[in-house]
């Protein structure tokens, strides 16, 4: 038995080292620090798409199977989220600020789960055609999948909306 382990263990270690080296040389390293930097670049692209008021640019960062799950369990698919993004951007006259910050990250192979704190301050048109300053925030989990095109957002869930402030006044919170 001892003799077999003298051959098997080095072979297994050499195989793992080779596979790890291949993953790195192919640009597939998934250590958390590397993934966080890559996702931070994606979030910067996402923010730029919103600030440019370009829903197509925003949706290019979404996986073909992108979907959201709201706190009440409602699932919205990619097409529904594209429509919602387009409508949202259409109401915004100007973003005064837009921030997406990763507060925690777990990586499992080619999937990353980021807990993200988002906040915006924007000038927004309301349905009655009046312009208002709106401040919103949310903390949610955003899951990304590594693809040949880079990291693409696959799912948003665990959504915890923050306070919404319109013209300096908090909106009433819905009853639980």
Order of alpha helices (4+ residues) and beta strands (2+ residues): alpha-alpha-alpha-beta-beta-alpha-beta-beta-beta-beta-beta-beta
